[in-house]
């Protein structure tokens, strides 16, 4: 069994959380229970679901949780787009996250493809 902590997908998504927390710390107080909370939750969901998926006994379950992690990346990107749209963050602050999100997505897609093509049960 693979240790999820050794997976690049998990490591990169953990780095992303730190960046999201630093960004969200500057969100307006009125967004605390809306955009701030949702953005943090989406970011946390990515490595949490990678870890849970790797901890599952069956390939099908692992793939399902990896897909959930991928969905959380898309959710996070959408929340950051909303933050730009409503002027919570600037386009300049958003752009570096596009690169990070794309990198995480590519790595996660590779992990999903690996599990889908593997001969594991």
Secondary structure, DSSP 8 states (H G I E B T S, - for coil): ---GGG-HHHHHHHHHHHHHHHHHTTS-GGGIIIIIHHHHHHHHHHHHHHHHHHTSSSHHHHHHHHHHHHHHHHHHHHHHHHHHHTTSS-HHHHHHHHHHHHHHHHHHHHHHHHHHHS---
